[in-house]
Amino acid sequence: MEGTPDLELPRDLEFRLFGRLVEDMDIRLKDLTTLVSLQETELVIVWFTIIGLTAYIVGKDYRARKGN
């Protein structure tokens, strides 16, 4: 395999292929960025839910103790 020369493409074809590669990378990066932002949003919602439930439980316990 070492003896075979590399395939040389015409410059215009090489530029078009490079353009397609960059376009594909941009699309994949955009999809990845969207996925990460959705995961961050889900994480924030989970934390708000945990904090809200904790505050509700503590408040309910406090009101129950204060009432007795």
N, C-alpha and C positions, 0 to 999 in steps of 0.2 A: 504494500500500500504506500510505502514511502516514495516509490518511484513514480507514482502518478502525479502529474501536475495539478494544481488547483484550477478549478473552473473559473474562467474569467468572463464576466458578463459585460455587455455594452453599458456605457455610463448612464444612459437614460433609463435603462431597465434597472440598473443598480439603484438609482435615485428613487424610482417608483417603488421598488421593493423596500427600501429604507423608509419611505413615506408611509407605506402600509404598516410596517413594523412599529413606527412611532405612533400611528393612529390606533393600532391595536393596544399598545401599551397605555395610551391615554384612556381608552375605554375601560381597560381592566383596572387602572388606577382610580378612575371615577367610581366604578362599581365597588372597589375595595373601600374607598372613602365613605361611600354611602352605607356600606355594611358596618363599618366601624362606628359611624355616627348613630346608626340605629341601635347598636349594642350599648353605646354610652347612654342613649335615651332610656333604654330598658333598665340599665343599671340605676339611673337616677330615679326612675319610677319605683323600683324595688326598694331603694333606700328611703324614699318618702313614705312608702307603705309601712316599712319596718318602724320608722320613727313615729309615724302617725298612730300605728297600733300600740306601740309602747306608751306613748303619751295618753292614749285613750285608757289603757289598762291601769296606768299609774293614777290617772285622774279619777277613774271609777273606784279604785281601791281607796283613794284619799277621801272621796265623798262618802263611801261606805263607812270608813272609820270615823269620820266627823259626825255622821248621823247617829252612830251608836253611842 
